[in-house]
Amino acid sequence: MSYRISLLTLILTGLLSVASQAGIVLSPPVQEIDIHRGRASTFTYSASNNGDETETVQFKIMNMDITVDGRPYATDTTYDRGCADWITIEPAEVVLEPLKSTTITGTIDVPRDAEGSYYAMLIVSVNQEEIKMDEGGAGFVVQNQVGVVLMATTKTARSQAILYPDTLMIYPDGEQAERTQNVFGTGASWEIVLPIRNEGNAHTKAKGDLSLWSSAGVRLETVPLVSGQGYILPGRTRNFRAKGSGSLTNGYYVMSFNLRTDEGRTI
């Protein structure tokens, strides 16, 4: 797909750590499983205490959502692709000695009408500490938490990602972006941001490249078009980025991109 754009003055707009401060590590950070409608499936995670103190560790499942830049976060909101209500975890709490590990087993009970992909996060909480503010007992609780991602997909003919590109944006890149509203003729490199929306019911992974051409048809540069691990969740938009290395003068340019999914589809 190609964009033809006149580039003059631009207006600037303002995975996952798995180790807590207490030394508790969950793995794998991202787990993808196949599920079947109307049936139960199981999955496991490993929790290790890499610290030097014994820790009381609590586990819980929450729904997951994701930002346009690919940062997953736990939420109680009703994202229609959350599956926390389908899942039970055993054990819910363990005491982990230094350099010891344990296995957490989850069971997901899939509804008969499930279709596509669903998401949750396993959250581990450690080091709960109550801090008193005054002698009357007022205070607050401090707790370290860390989460890992579960992605569950029903493998049916109707489970698919349907991707659409949104409006392409271009920005100055790096320190130069803080000092100018025009990326062209300044010596600044450039960055393309291409939002991709998934209108399907299943996630996919994608990556590709973007080429910049002059108005005379000369290819100036081809750069990777990526976004972290490349996951695009259903009903969500993911920003893919491409960074150029050279500055551009005022003028007309053509940008073409090629984005490929893990299933072999291109847009």
Summary of the structure (lengths in Angstrom):
residues: 267
radius of gyration: 23.0
end to end distance: 6.9
largest distance: 76.3
contacts: 834
relative contact order: 0.20
helix: 3%
strand: 57%
